[in-house]
Amino acid sequence: MSTPTIDDGTLADGHWHDSAHNRKGFFTDTSICIGCKACEVACKEWNRNPQDGTFELLGSSYDNTGSLGANTWRHVAFIEQDSERIEKARESGRKLVNLGMPTIRPRTDESAAAQPLDGALGAAAEGRTSAGLPTTPDLNVDLLAPGALEPTDLSNVDTTPPDTADFRWLMSSDVCKHCTHAGCLDVCPTGALFRTEFDTVVVQNDVCNGCGTCVAGCPFGVIERRDDGTINTPTDRDDRKAADMDVPNAGTANKCTLCYDRLVEGQEPACAQTCPTQSIKFGDREDMVDQAHDRVAELHAKGLTEARLYGANPNDGVGGTGSVFLLLDEPEVYGLPPDPRVATKDLPKMYANAGIAALGMVAAAGLAFLGSRRS
Amino acid sequence: MSTSEYDSYRPPEPEGGRRKRRRGGRGGPSGPDGSGGRRGGRGGNGRGGGWKNRGADGNREMPMVEDVEFTSYYGRPIVKAPPWGDEIGAYLFLGGLAGGSSLLGFGAQLTDRPGLRIASRMTAIAATGIGGAALVADLGRPERFLNMMRVVKVSSPMSLGTWILSGFGVGSGVTFAIELDRITGEKLLPLGPLRKVLHAMETPAAVESAFFATPLAAYTAVLLGATAVPTWNAAGRNGLPYVFVSSASMAAGGAAMALAPVTETGPARLFALTGTAGEAYAMSAMRKRMHPAEVDPMDDGEPGHKLHRAEKLLIAGAVGAAVVEVGARVFAKKLGGRSSGGSASASDVAGAVAEAVGSAGSAGVAKRSWKTRAVLRGLSVVSGAALAAASAYTRFGVLEAGIESTKDPRHVVEPQRARLEERRACGITDDSITTGR
């Protein structure tokens, strides 16, 4: 117990106990994600990841990336929901809050009406144009004034997500969770995956031999072997096939490194730096979790009971994740597993079973020879 | 139908009307469609569809997600399937075959059954060699396969498996070299004085190989179990190791039945029969304990076919093996028990080799009952091959069922939801990854 970021459960996971660094992590607040995908782009550019596929349109939503993978380390999910789904999400969130914890007053019509609406929400409620569309809220900022475009302290700016009654868009930037108990790290047979001094999980691409065990070991479906991936669209070039193109780290496992190369230089990951709404926050994991708790409480106080945290619980199946998320619906809606469990948790039991089975096989062989003894 | 001047630009109406064609185009054989139907956005350029069926008969929107009991992100997979193809399936089978054969070879050495011993050791080394090559071939960077030996990691079944396979390979290789030397009349291998050393190592090598044999047969179950792939993980937690060692016994027994003479393969038959019983029981017990959504991939589609085929072959092979065993005992005299010489000396070996190869020409006993011998031998070969094939089908079936189970998020979400709700019902509310505050 040398650093405050480590709890008892994580001791077996090879943390750097005497590290000078705190555990780093993301807090992805999906309630203020605008789905711009700048994180996807920044990630690809910084890490020089090849493109996925052939720019096909998935046809299901504005998300044409699909999922995280060997070449996509940030993925922005996009979901459109009707009022029925919103109510369901609100209900499930409310239940979550009520699980053996102090209840939070559910939003009723009266309380919603009594609540003073402010910011974009208030503007939307009050200032309707003749066309029935909300006007742009007045930010009281003269954009032409000197210094107006300099980065300012945004902590006082209201970040309540607009609450539309009929439908809503959910946008969430998914990323490697950098689990406390990382399945991929546990099952890697070559030691190519390792835990860094920032308590993140990173692949050494010059060591990995592409056995693929980590792919199966990840309960979130993050890590993947880079079997394809092209720099240029194959359709562009008749003379070269996609497979011939220069793909870095081909045949090895690839995933988010939490920009390890930037962290060692004291910088923040590319996605967090580029995020225009600070939906992706980066910092010490403890701070991130604190911020997440504050934020969810704030949203609940505003009646948005659908808000919930994902990965902030150190007792969960993966010991808490380095990347904490604030979600506005059940995790599976975003393509996240509802109850992930590090696969190696059952390993002792499985080894024991395998041991018994092996002894049984020896016994069977012994008995087979005894049973056919010749007189 | 209204007409307009732009009608001439329309493509010709398909035969039998659009509606009918559309149904035919989308239905198709239910193989990939069965699971794919849930997936959003696949209406685009699927086979038989083409642009004609894309809302050509009105601006009807393609359904993105069907109404299903569980929610998911446009039906996209949550967990990724490992990039493991047929090579891994082959290895699962060959690893078990090698392990079981090594046990049989050691037993045959101890009980003086040269035919069985040679056949088993040859099988073991061949299976090890081909299986190892298959493993290397399946790597993303095969040239780095030695990186597997960088670490010994208990938390990684793949790492332990590498060391088990290596350990097994050493003993197996030495016993193979000894057998090879014997078969070639101790002349071919240029060993010189080392020949004595080599032959002195027979028992230690056989023991070493037998020591790693059962872990080799069992670890692959843990390898599959220690993954996030729903069907494998559930199977691993509910007795897949028992299925796999049974399957290995079956494969090794079957291979020995097919390759060694009937008079010597009594232990192989019993071993294989124990394996069939074990697999039949362990498999059904495992299926019962798994969540229905985790078992489904083992029943449906190609993996389901394979596992069903494995069942049939298992039953057929077991019946055949039992008949051969009974026959061998009833007609023990006719078959002519082998000369009960005390120790396996070099002169014995030559005759055993001839027998092992299956030449029915060994004089003396052949005269009396070549028909009985031929029938039993034939049945032994067929049922042995059926048992080995059953084992292979089981391995491929389990491997592919797991890969299939990652494709539909239902197999991930439903069991996880179920166990989460179960824990909550028991009053455990502090271990969910989703928290309200």
Interface residues (C-beta under 8 A of the other chain):
Chain A: L57 L58 G59 S60 S61 G66 S67 G69 A77 I79 G93 L96 V97 N98 L99 G100 M101 G183 D186 V187 C188 P189 T190 G191 A192 V207 C208 N209 G210 C211 G212 T213 V215 A216 G217 C218 P219 F220 G221 V222 I223 E224 R225 R226 D227 A250 G251 T252 A253 H293 V296 A297 H300 R308 L309 Y310 G311 A312 N313 N315 D316 G317 V318 T321 L327 E330 P331 E332 V333 Y334 G335 L336 P337 P338 D339 P340 R341 A343 T344 D346 L347 K349 M350 Y351 N353 A354 G355 I356 A357 A358 L359 G360 M361 V362 A364 A365 G366 L367 A368 F369 G371 S372 R373 R374
Chain B: G40 G41 G43 G44 M62 M64 V65 F70 T71 S72 Y73 Y74 R76 P77 I78 V79 K80 A81 P82 P83 W84 G99 G100 L103 L104 G107 L110 T111 D138 L139 G140 R141 P142 R144 F145 N147 M148 R150 V151 K153 S155 S156 P157 M158 S159 G161 T162 T214 P215 A217 A218 Y219 A221 V222 L223 G225 A226 T227 A228 V229 W232 N233 G236 R237 G239 P241 Y242 F244 V245 S246 A248 S249 G253 G266 P267 A268 R269 L270 F271 T274 G275 G278 G337 S340 T406 P409 V412 V413 Q416 R417 R419 L420 R424 G427 T429 D430 D431 S432 I433 T434 T435 G436 R437
